[in-house]
């Protein structure tokens, strides 16, 4: 096979192996951050609530 030839089947097989890869088991008592929490979602929700409170205050002051 020449260096200029591209094998799409080879890269597809490597991609499938990467996608099908399962996370390694962890020792008991260790911290697992894979799919845990909701830290980013919680921050976004808190920012949205704060923005609504500020918007509500501005509207209340404008109507008053």
Secondary structure as UniProt FT lines:
FT   TURN            3..4
FT   HELIX           8..20
FT   TURN            28..29
FT   TURN            34..35
FT   HELIX           39..63
//
